[in-house]
Amino acid sequence: MRLLTHNMLSSNIRGVTNGIPLRIEAEKVIEKQVGFNPDFLKNMFSKIEWKALVDASRSLGYSELPEEAPESSSVESEEFLRKFHHALLELHLDEGALVCPETGRKFPVNKGIPNMLLHEDEV
């Protein structure tokens, strides 16, 4: 599961009011090379929850992103875009879990696929 996907997931358990960001418990992380597309990254930048991306990338062992979201002028920097690209698209959570910040419920991730199905009593 890419961090791009993680950034858009939330816990939909009944009664949960703040189901994002899901905390990552990584067991296996892999890196997959992906073609660099600066235009895609520039367009995605404003749609990303920055703090969630930084925390998620750090939980996968990548600490190259700045703590604070950069100014829009910095988004033009190729150095920044390459770091953003690596975190967003090339780091993959292959095995582990996503944890609801409110309930602590763990959603397993197997072979890169998060299982976000709810139990009957959570719907």
N, C-alpha and C positions, 0 to 999 in steps of 0.2 A: 504494500500500500504506500503510495507516494504521500508526501506531506501536503501536496496540493489537495488530495482527497481528505486527509485528516482535518485540514483547515475548514472544511465545509460540513463535517459531520457534527451531530449533536445527539445527546441522549434524549429520547422521547418517552421516557418512563412517566407514567401518570403521576402528576403532582410535582414533577421536577420543573422549577422555574428558571434555573440557570444550568442548562445541560452542556455548556461549552466553556472553555475548551476541554475536550477529553484528554486526560493524562495518559501518557504512553508508558507502558511497561514493556521494554524491548527484551526479547530473548535472542532474536537473530535479525541482524540488519544486513542488507546487501546494497551494493551500489551498482546501478545500471547506467551505462553511458547513453545519453540522449542528445540529439542534435540541438545546438545552441540557436535560439531564436529570440533576439533582443526585442523585437516588436511585440511578441507574445508576452514576454516578461514585463515590459512597460505597461501593457494593457492590464495585466493581472495584478500589478502592484497595488492599485487602489482597492481591489476587491479582497485582499488578504488581511486577515486579522493578525497584525504584526507580532504582538506579544505571544500569541499562540504558536506562531511559526518558529519564533526564536526558542521558546521553551521546548517545543517538539524536536527541533533540530538538535538541541543540546542533549535531550534524552536519548538521541540516536548517536551521540558522540561527536557531533559537528558543532564547533563553537565559533565559526568565522563570521556569523551575522552580527551586526551591531545590536546592542540592547534596545535602543530607541529606533523607531522607523526614521529613515533618512529623509531629508528634504527632497522635494520632487526633482530639483536640479541634480542631486546625486544619483538619481535613477538613470541618468544618462551615462554614467561612468561604466565602462566595460568591466572594470575590476569588480564593482559592486554587482553588476548584472550576472557575472559568472558565479559569484558566491550565492546569490539569490537563486540562480538556475540550479546549482548543485543541491542546495537544500530543498527546494521545491519539487524538483523533478527527478533527481538522480539517487537520492536516498530512499530506500524502501524498507518499511517494516515488514519482514517476511514472517516472523513468528513472535507472538507476544499477546498483549491485551491493551484495550482502550478502557479507561476507567472513568466512570461518571463522577464529576467533581462534587456532586451533591449527595448521591447515595452510596458511592463506592462500588457500585455494580460493575463487574468486569465483563467486557465484551471481547471474546477471543478473536485473535487474528491468526489464521492458518494459511500458509502458502500465499501470503500477501492479501488475503481476502478477509475483511472484517465481518464478523457475524453480529449484526445489530438487531437480530430478532428478539422480541420481548417475550417474557414468560406471560402466561395467561393472566396472572394477577397484576402485571405491570401495565396492561393495556388500558 
